[in-house]
Amino acid sequence: MAGKPTAKKHRQRSTLLTVAIILVILHGIFMTVLYYSGMGGSGSSPVALSLMVLASIADVIAGIALWGWKRWGIYLYAAATVLKAVIILIYSLSAITVFGVLVPAIVVLYIITPRLKDFD
């Protein structure tokens, strides 16, 4: 049984939201390369570096999903951020560095929050 075709919502992305999503993607790409090359965590455990690479890849995927108005991108971005914060806390015990991970994510999520209804 075929369902009725759904009309596409016309969604206009604000400049601020566009910049935030692009920065999420670019930051994820940059950090993936940095951690994968081993430069992002000299002296860190291979497990921690591997998890940080995965979390950074998740950021890129989440950014692409956010660009496509997919709600699961918000959840993936939040989960990747929490994973990075936990890894940093476990391996470096640096609250300042954890804030460095959490604050940008909080800002991005703050920018996205008014547009939650537009995400599928």
N, CA and C atoms as an extended XYZ file, in Angstrom:
360
Properties=species:S:1:pos:R:3:atomname:S:1:resname:S:1:resid:I:1 pbc="F F F"
N         0.842       -1.175        0.000 N   MET     1
C         0.000        0.000        0.000 CA  MET     1
C         0.885        1.236        0.000 C   MET     1
N         0.733        2.007       -1.020 N   ALA     2
C         1.562        3.203       -1.150 CA  ALA     2
C         0.948        4.344       -0.359 C   ALA     2
N         1.786        5.052        0.351 N   GLY     3
C         1.312        6.194        1.124 CA  GLY     3
C         1.232        7.429        0.255 C   GLY     3
N         0.586        8.428        0.775 N   LYS     4
C         0.489        9.689        0.050 CA  LYS     4
C         1.873       10.328       -0.012 C   LYS     4
N         2.179       10.919       -1.146 N   PRO     5
C         3.465       11.617       -1.203 CA  PRO     5
C         3.450       12.797       -0.234 C   PRO     5
N         4.514       12.933        0.493 N   THR     6
C         4.574       14.020        1.460 CA  THR     6
C         5.189       15.245        0.807 C   THR     6
N         4.611       16.366        1.111 N   ALA     7
C         5.144       17.621        0.586 CA  ALA     7
C         6.411       17.972        1.356 C   ALA     7
N         7.422       18.387        0.634 N   LYS     8
C         8.662       18.776        1.290 CA  LYS     8
C         8.464       20.107        1.992 C   LYS     8
N         8.985       20.177        3.207 N   LYS     9
C         8.939       21.431        3.937 CA  LYS     9
C         9.958       22.383        3.330 C   LYS     9
N         9.571       23.622        3.214 N   HIS    10
C        10.539       24.628        2.775 CA  HIS    10
C        11.235       25.145        4.027 C   HIS    10
N        12.509       24.852        4.121 N   ARG    11
C        13.272       25.263        5.294 CA  ARG    11
C        14.352       26.236        4.860 C   ARG    11
N        14.378       27.342        5.511 N   GLN    12
C        15.406       28.340        5.224 CA  GLN    12
C        16.397       28.335        6.376 C   GLN    12
N        17.630       28.019        6.061 N   ARG    13
C        18.685       27.976        7.062 CA  ARG    13
C        19.219       29.390        7.261 C   ARG    13
N        19.304       29.830        8.501 N   SER    14
C        19.867       31.155        8.773 CA  SER    14
C        21.374       31.126        8.529 C   SER    14
N        21.937       32.302        8.371 N   THR    15
C        23.388       32.397        8.168 CA  THR    15
C        24.130       31.824        9.366 C   THR    15
N        23.659       32.119       10.560 N   LEU    16
C        24.306       31.623       11.776 CA  LEU    16
C        24.267       30.100       11.835 C   LEU    16
N        23.129       29.511       11.516 N   LEU    17
C        23.006       28.056       11.513 CA  LEU    17
C        23.897       27.445       10.434 C   LEU    17
N        23.938       28.061        9.271 N   THR    18
C        24.793       27.576        8.185 CA  THR    18
C        26.255       27.578        8.612 C   THR    18
N        26.704       28.673        9.192 N   VAL    19
C        28.096       28.777        9.646 CA  VAL    19
C        28.378       27.738       10.728 C   VAL    19
N        27.456       27.566       11.669 N   ALA    20
C        27.659       26.598       12.751 CA  ALA    20
C        27.804       25.181       12.206 C   ALA    20
N        26.952       24.797       11.272 N   ILE    21
C        27.014       23.443       10.713 CA  ILE    21
C        28.297       23.250        9.905 C   ILE    21
N        28.672       24.245        9.129 N   ILE    22
C        29.920       24.143        8.358 CA  ILE    22
C        31.115       24.015        9.301 C   ILE    22
N        31.111       24.765       10.390 N   LEU    23
C        32.205       24.660       11.361 CA  LEU    23
C        32.242       23.292       12.032 C   LEU    23
N        31.080       22.703       12.306 N   VAL    24
C        31.040       21.348       12.872 CA  VAL    24
C        31.720       20.374       11.915 C   VAL    24
N        31.385       20.465       10.634 N   ILE    25
C        31.960       19.552        9.638 CA  ILE    25
C        33.465       19.787        9.490 C   ILE    25
N        33.872       21.040        9.332 N   LEU    26
C        35.295       21.343        9.157 CA  LEU    26
C        36.115       20.966       10.386 C   LEU    26
N        35.580       21.246       11.566 N   HIS    27
C        36.275       20.881       12.801 CA  HIS    27
C        36.410       19.368       12.906 C   HIS    27
N        35.360       18.648       12.557 N   GLY    28
C        35.416       17.187       12.592 CA  GLY    28
C        36.460       16.634       11.639 C   GLY    28
N        36.529       17.205       10.425 N   ILE    29
C        37.536       16.758        9.453 CA  ILE    29
C        38.939       17.055        9.976 C   ILE    29
N        39.143       18.269       10.457 N   PHE    30
C        40.452       18.666       10.971 CA  PHE    30
C        40.887       17.767       12.129 C   PHE    30
N        39.987       17.541       13.077 N   MET    31
C        40.341       16.728       14.249 CA  MET    31
C        40.543       15.268       13.869 C   MET    31
N        39.796       14.766       12.895 N   THR    32
C        39.998       13.392       12.434 CA  THR    32
C        41.412       13.234       11.887 C   THR    32
N        41.827       14.162       11.039 N   VAL    33
C        43.183       14.106       10.474 CA  VAL    33
C        44.224       14.248       11.584 C   VAL    33
N        43.994       15.168       12.496 N   LEU    34
C        44.936       15.407       13.585 CA  LEU    34
C        45.092       14.175       14.472 C   LEU    34
N        43.985       13.603       14.896 N   TYR    35
C        44.057       12.423       15.768 CA  TYR    35
C        44.558       11.199       15.010 C   TYR    35
N        44.141       11.039       13.761 N   TYR    36
C        44.567        9.881       12.973 CA  TYR    36
C        46.071        9.910       12.737 C   TYR    36
N        46.619       11.102       12.563 N   SER    37
C        48.064       11.217       12.345 CA  SER    37
C        48.842       11.050       13.646 C   SER    37
N        48.142       11.052       14.777 N   GLY    38
C        48.793       10.887       16.069 CA  GLY    38
C        49.271       12.190       16.673 C   GLY    38
N        49.102       13.297       15.963 N   MET    39
C        49.582       14.586       16.463 CA  MET    39
C        48.648       15.180       17.519 C   MET    39
N        47.426       14.706       17.565 N   GLY    40
C        46.452       15.290       18.475 CA  GLY    40
C        46.542       14.783       19.893 C   GLY    40
N        47.337       13.781       20.120 N   GLY    41
C        47.403       13.253       21.471 CA  GLY    41
C        48.716       12.568       21.742 C   GLY    41
N        49.791       13.295       21.562 N   SER    42
C        51.093       12.689       21.812 CA  SER    42
C        51.148       12.217       23.256 C   SER    42
N        51.502       10.971       23.429 N   GLY    43
C        51.562       10.393       24.759 CA  GLY    43
C        50.247        9.798       25.218 C   GLY    43
N        49.216        9.896       24.406 N   SER    44
C        47.915        9.338       24.779 CA  SER    44
C        47.852        7.861       24.434 C   SER    44
N        46.944        7.202       25.065 N   SER    45
C        46.716        5.784       24.814 CA  SER    45
C        46.211        5.578       23.391 C   SER    45
N        46.613        4.473       22.741 N   PRO    46
C        46.082        4.172       21.406 CA  PRO    46
C        44.559        4.017       21.414 C   PRO    46
N        44.029        3.519       22.517 N   VAL    47
C        42.574        3.375       22.632 CA  VAL    47
C        41.920        4.756       22.638 C   VAL    47
N        42.491        5.675       23.403 N   ALA    48
C        41.937        7.029       23.472 CA  ALA    48
C        42.002        7.704       22.107 C   ALA    48
N        43.131        7.555       21.418 N   LEU    49
C        43.259        8.161       20.089 CA  LEU    49
C        42.261        7.557       19.112 C   LEU    49
N        42.089        6.241       19.175 N   SER    50
C        41.124        5.577       18.284 CA  SER    50
C        39.709        6.067       18.549 C   SER    50
N        39.357        6.196       19.820 N   LEU    51
C        38.019        6.682       20.169 CA  LEU    51
C        37.829        8.139       19.748 C   LEU    51
N        38.887        8.939       19.861 N   MET    52
C        38.791       10.332       19.429 CA  MET    52
C        38.632       10.425       17.910 C   MET    52
N        39.313        9.540       17.166 N   VAL    53
C        39.133        9.501       15.710 CA  VAL    53
C        37.685        9.165       15.386 C   VAL    53
N        37.140        8.150       16.069 N   LEU    54
C        35.740        7.763       15.826 CA  LEU    54
C        34.780        8.899       16.184 C   LEU    54
N        35.039        9.573       17.297 N   ALA    55
C        34.172       10.684       17.700 CA  ALA    55
C        34.251       11.834       16.694 C   ALA    55
N        35.437       12.081       16.155 N   SER    56
C        35.590       13.148       15.159 CA  SER    56
C        34.900       12.789       13.846 C   SER    56
N        34.984       11.522       13.460 N   ILE    57
C        34.254       11.065       12.270 CA  ILE    57
C        32.752       11.205       12.506 C   ILE    57
N        32.316       10.887       13.730 N   ALA    58
C        30.899       11.041       14.078 CA  ALA    58
C        30.473       12.505       13.973 C   ALA    58
N        31.369       13.430       14.327 N   ASP    59
C        31.068       14.861       14.175 CA  ASP    59
C        30.814       15.220       12.714 C   ASP    59
N        31.647       14.690       11.825 N   VAL    60
C        31.475       14.971       10.392 CA  VAL    60
C        30.136       14.421        9.908 C   VAL    60
N        29.840       13.181       10.282 N   ILE    61
C        28.569       12.556        9.887 CA  ILE    61
C        27.393       13.346       10.463 C   ILE    61
N        27.515       13.750       11.727 N   ALA    62
C        26.451       14.535       12.361 CA  ALA    62
C        26.261       15.870       11.648 C   ALA    62
N        27.355       16.516       11.281 N   GLY    63
C        27.261       17.789       10.563 CA  GLY    63
C        26.558       17.644        9.226 C   GLY    63
N        26.877       16.570        8.510 N   ILE    64
C        26.214       16.312        7.225 CA  ILE    64
C        24.723       16.044        7.448 C   ILE    64
N        24.404       15.299        8.504 N   ALA    65
C        22.998       15.030        8.828 CA  ALA    65
C        22.276       16.322        9.216 C   ALA    65
N        22.941       17.175        9.978 N   LEU    66
C        22.339       18.458       10.348 CA  LEU    66
C        22.085       19.312        9.109 C   LEU    66
N        23.008       19.271        8.174 N   TRP    67
C        22.827       20.016        6.921 CA  TRP    67
C        21.579       19.526        6.188 C   TRP    67
N        21.321       18.218        6.284 N   GLY    68
C        20.148       17.630        5.640 CA  GLY    68
C        18.903       17.649        6.514 C   GLY    68
N        18.935       18.408        7.610 N   TRP    69
C        17.797       18.579        8.509 CA  TRP    69
C        17.370       17.268        9.174 C   TRP    69
N        18.309       16.398        9.486 N   LYS    70
C        18.003       15.127       10.145 CA  LYS    70
C        18.189       15.279       11.653 C   LYS    70
N        17.144       14.976       12.402 N   ARG    71
C        17.181       15.126       13.854 CA  ARG    71
C        18.228       14.223       14.503 C   ARG    71
N        18.446       13.034       13.921 N   TRP    72
C        19.423       12.129       14.518 CA  TRP    72
C        20.830       12.729       14.484 C   TRP    72
N        21.071       13.701       13.609 N   GLY    73
C        22.362       14.384       13.581 CA  GLY    73
C        22.618       15.150       14.872 C   GLY    73
N        21.562       15.697       15.450 N   ILE    74
C        21.682       16.407       16.728 CA  ILE    74
C        22.107       15.430       17.814 C   ILE    74
N        21.447       14.271       17.843 N   TYR    75
C        21.762       13.270       18.863 CA  TYR    75
C        23.167       12.707       18.678 C   TYR    75
N        23.565       12.469       17.427 N   LEU    76
C        24.908       11.954       17.158 CA  LEU    76
C        25.963       12.972       17.566 C   LEU    76
N        25.730       14.232       17.266 N   TYR    77
C        26.676       15.285       17.633 CA  TYR    77
C        26.808       15.379       19.153 C   TYR    77
N        25.689       15.320       19.848 N   ALA    78
C        25.722       15.367       21.312 CA  ALA    78
C        26.450       14.151       21.881 C   ALA    78
N        26.179       12.967       21.335 N   ALA    79
C        26.832       11.746       21.824 CA  ALA    79
C        28.338       11.787       21.570 C   ALA    79
N        28.746       12.253       20.399 N   ALA    80
C        30.178       12.351       20.085 CA  ALA    80
C        30.863       13.342       21.019 C   ALA    80
N        30.183       14.423       21.334 N   THR    81
C        30.743       15.422       22.246 CA  THR    81
C        30.918       14.847       23.642 C   THR    81
N        29.919       14.125       24.114 N   VAL    82
C        30.015       13.498       25.435 CA  VAL    82
C        31.154       12.480       25.447 C   VAL    82
N        31.271       11.681       24.380 N   LEU    83
C        32.356       10.700       24.289 CA  LEU    83
C        33.715       11.389       24.368 C   LEU    83
N        33.894       12.469       23.615 N   LYS    84
C        35.166       13.200       23.651 CA  LYS    84
C        35.437       13.765       25.043 C   LYS    84
N        34.412       14.303       25.690 N   ALA    85
C        34.589       14.868       27.028 CA  ALA    85
C        34.995       13.793       28.029 C   ALA    85
N        34.366       12.633       27.945 N   VAL    86
C        34.690       11.532       28.861 CA  VAL    86
C        36.120       11.051       28.634 C   VAL    86
N        36.508       10.893       27.376 N   ILE    87
C        37.870       10.444       27.065 CA  ILE    87
C        38.890       11.444       27.601 C   ILE    87
N        38.647       12.715       27.369 N   ILE    88
C        39.575       13.743       27.852 CA  ILE    88
C        39.640       13.738       29.367 C   ILE    88
N        38.502       13.593       30.007 N   LEU    89
C        38.469       13.581       31.466 CA  LEU    89
C        39.214       12.376       32.029 C   LEU    89
N        39.025       11.215       31.409 N   ILE    90
C        39.684        9.994       31.885 CA  ILE    90
C        41.195       10.058       31.666 C   ILE    90
N        41.606       10.495       30.485 N   TYR    91
C        43.023       10.418       30.136 CA  TYR    91
C        43.835       11.651       30.506 C   TYR    91
N        43.204       12.791       30.699 N   SER    92
C        44.005       13.973       31.027 CA  SER    92
C        43.616       14.618       32.355 C   SER    92
N        42.438       14.306       32.847 N   LEU    93
C        41.922       14.894       34.081 CA  LEU    93
C        41.931       16.427       34.037 C   LEU    93
N        41.737       16.973       32.850 N   SER    94
C        41.771       18.420       32.682 CA  SER    94
C        40.361       18.961       32.453 C   SER    94
N        39.847       19.640       33.462 N   ALA    95
C        38.504       20.213       33.351 CA  ALA    95
C        38.473       21.331       32.310 C   ALA    95
N        39.568       22.055       32.172 N   ILE    96
C        39.642       23.136       31.183 CA  ILE    96
C        39.479       22.575       29.771 C   ILE    96
N        40.155       21.466       29.491 N   THR    97
C        40.065       20.851       28.167 CA  THR    97
C        38.659       20.323       27.917 C   THR    97
N        38.030       19.780       28.948 N   VAL    98
C        36.652       19.300       28.811 CA  VAL    98
C        35.733       20.468       28.449 C   VAL    98
N        35.930       21.612       29.092 N   PHE    99
C        35.135       22.789       28.738 CA  PHE    99
C        35.399       23.202       27.297 C   PHE    99
N        36.636       23.010       26.832 N   GLY   100
C        36.971       23.315       25.448 CA  GLY   100
C        36.221       22.451       24.456 C   GLY   100
N        35.813       21.269       24.892 N   VAL   101
C        35.013       20.374       24.047 CA  VAL   101
C        33.528       20.698       24.188 C   VAL   101
N        33.096       20.950       25.409 N   LEU   102
C        31.667       21.132       25.669 CA  LEU   102
C        31.119       22.486       25.211 C   LEU   102
N        31.875       23.549       25.400 N   VAL   103
C        31.357       24.887       25.096 CA  VAL   103
C        30.984       25.051       23.616 C   VAL   103
N        31.850       24.656       22.660 N   PRO   104
C        31.423       24.791       21.257 CA  PRO   104
C        30.156       23.987       20.940 C   PRO   104
N        30.054       22.790       21.509 N   ALA   105
C        28.863       21.970       21.264 CA  ALA   105
C        27.623       22.628       21.859 C   ALA   105
N        27.760       23.202       23.027 N   ILE   106
C        26.630       23.886       23.658 CA  ILE   106
C        26.192       25.073       22.796 C   ILE   106
N        27.157       25.806       22.257 N   VAL   107
C        26.833       26.950       21.396 CA  VAL   107
C        26.101       26.482       20.137 C   VAL   107
N        26.616       25.424       19.503 N   VAL   108
C        25.973       24.894       18.291 CA  VAL   108
C        24.555       24.424       18.609 C   VAL   108
N        24.397       23.694       19.701 N   LEU   109
C        23.063       23.204       20.065 CA  LEU   109
C        22.130       24.360       20.424 C   LEU   109
N        22.669       25.420       21.003 N   TYR   110
C        21.871       26.609       21.302 CA  TYR   110
C        21.373       27.264       20.008 C   TYR   110
N        22.226       27.280       19.001 N   ILE   111
C        21.845       27.849       17.702 CA  ILE   111
C        20.777       26.989       17.030 C   ILE   111
N        20.877       25.670       17.199 N   ILE   112
C        19.947       24.736       16.556 CA  ILE   112
C        18.593       24.693       17.260 C   ILE   112
N        18.577       24.862       18.567 N   THR   113
C        17.364       24.671       19.368 CA  THR   113
C        16.124       25.400       18.839 C   THR   113
N        16.202       26.667       18.451 N   PRO   114
C        14.982       27.325       17.951 CA  PRO   114
C        14.432       26.703       16.662 C   PRO   114
N        15.253       25.931       15.960 N   ARG   115
C        14.839       25.336       14.691 CA  ARG   115
C        14.541       23.843       14.817 C   ARG   115
N        14.416       23.322       16.029 N   LEU   116
C        14.191       21.886       16.222 CA  LEU   116
C        12.995       21.364       15.449 C   LEU   116
N        11.952       22.159       15.345 N   LYS   117
C        10.738       21.706       14.650 CA  LYS   117
C        10.991       21.449       13.163 C   LYS   117
N        12.051       22.032       12.622 N   ASP   118
C        12.366       21.860       11.204 CA  ASP   118
C        13.137       20.578       10.906 C   ASP   118
N        13.649       19.937       11.943 N   PHE   119
C        14.426       18.713       11.745 CA  PHE   119
C        13.506       17.497       11.726 C   PHE   119
N        13.745       16.603       10.757 N   ASP   120
C        12.942       15.375       10.633 CA  ASP   120
C        13.465       14.305       11.560 C   ASP   120
